[in-house]
Amino acid sequence: MRNISAWHVIIVVLVVVLLFGAKRLPDLAKSVGQSMKIFKHEVKDLRDDDAPATTTTATPPVAPPGVTAVGAPPAVPPTVEPQYVTPVRPTTEPTEGNAPPKA
C-alpha cells in the first residue's frame, strides 16, 4: 500500500492536467515557486532576528574601583489615600434676608 509506483505518478499527473488544463500549469508552477521563495526568505529573516536576541545578555553596570554599593534600596515616599469630604447642610433655617426669591 505504501509503495508508489510509476503508474501512481502518471495517474496523478493526468488528473492534475485534466483539472487545471495544460495552459495553466506553467503559471501554477511559477506561482508555487515564488511562494516557496518568499516563504524561505521570511523564515531566514525570522531566524536572523532571533539569533542576536539570544546571544546578547544584559550585564550589570560595573562600579568604579573604591566605590561600594549601598545595600538599602532608595526610600519610596508613602502613598496618601485621598480623603473624601461629605457636604454639610446649614443648620439654620433661611430667613427673609438670605432666602431665595419666590417666583
C-alpha positions as MATLAB code, in Angstrom:
seq = 'MRNISAWHVIIVVLVVVLLFGAKRLPDLAKSVGQSMKIFKHEVKDLRDDDAPATTTTATPPVAPPGVTAVGAPPAVPPTVEPQYVTPVRPTTEPTEGNAPPKA';
ca = [
       0.000    0.000    0.000;
       2.885    2.394    0.719;
       4.775    1.600   -2.450;
       4.313    4.342   -5.000;
       4.919    3.041   -8.471;
       5.308    4.886  -11.750;
       1.671    4.184  -12.553;
       0.556    6.119   -9.494;
       2.635    9.128  -10.504;
       1.313    9.031  -14.080;
      -2.285    8.889  -12.864;
      -1.754   11.839  -10.512;
      -0.153   13.889  -13.320;
      -3.046   13.104  -15.676;
      -5.611   14.130  -13.051;
      -3.784   17.414  -12.438;
      -3.611   18.148  -16.179;
      -7.306   17.392  -16.571;
      -8.293   19.561  -13.601;
      -6.173   22.623  -14.330;
      -5.540   22.381  -18.061;
      -2.206   22.358  -19.859;
      -2.170   26.149  -20.339;
      -2.490   26.959  -16.638;
       0.147   24.518  -15.356;
       3.200   26.768  -16.071;
       1.540   29.706  -14.310;
       0.600   27.470  -11.403;
       4.155   26.135  -11.095;
       5.574   29.670  -11.282;
       3.309   30.963   -8.519;
       4.123   27.969   -6.293;
       7.842   28.598   -6.846;
       7.519   32.281   -5.969;
       5.540   31.432   -2.854;
       8.205   28.974   -1.713;
      10.942   31.555   -2.339;
       9.119   34.184   -0.259;
       8.415   31.657    2.499;
      12.081   30.600    2.713;
      13.183   34.248    2.801;
      10.790   35.063    5.658;
      11.873   32.006    7.656;
      15.513   33.036    7.221;
      14.711   36.579    8.393;
      12.930   35.232   11.472;
      15.918   33.070   12.351;
      18.289   36.019   11.873;
      16.103   38.195   14.114;
      16.070   35.575   16.869;
      19.812   34.869   16.773;
      21.097   38.258   18.099;
      18.424   38.397   20.779;
      19.542   35.096   22.312;
      23.288   35.770   22.155;
      23.213   39.154   23.894;
      22.871   39.103   27.645;
      22.285   42.002   29.966;
      25.379   42.741   32.048;
      25.030   44.704   35.265;
      26.846   48.051   35.368;
      30.279   47.894   36.924;
      31.037   50.281   39.792;
      34.330   52.192   39.667;
      37.073   50.825   41.940;
      36.933   52.056   45.513;
      33.183   52.703   45.482;
      30.949   50.343   47.381;
      27.310   49.838   46.623;
      24.775   50.704   49.289;
      22.624   47.732   50.251;
      19.456   49.671   51.094;
      17.062   50.470   48.264;
      16.034   54.097   47.799;
      13.237   55.230   50.063;
       9.815   55.365   48.459;
       7.510   58.077   49.782;
       4.390   56.638   51.390;
       1.233   56.891   49.380;
      -1.503   59.070   50.793;
      -5.035   57.878   50.297;
      -7.495   60.566   49.208;
      -9.841   61.887   51.837;
     -13.467   62.188   50.884;
     -15.444   65.088   52.343;
     -19.193   64.883   52.663;
     -21.081   68.144   52.121;
     -22.524   69.725   55.241;
     -26.010   71.275   55.239;
     -26.537   74.504   57.123;
     -28.249   74.051   60.461;
     -30.074   77.386   60.428;
     -33.343   77.971   58.664;
     -33.281   80.533   55.876;
     -34.616   83.931   56.856;
     -36.026   86.641   54.636;
     -32.616   88.236   54.197;
     -30.889   85.134   52.911;
     -33.881   83.235   51.463;
     -34.090   82.604   47.712;
     -36.556   84.837   45.841;
     -40.068   83.491   45.385;
     -41.359   83.046   41.896;
];
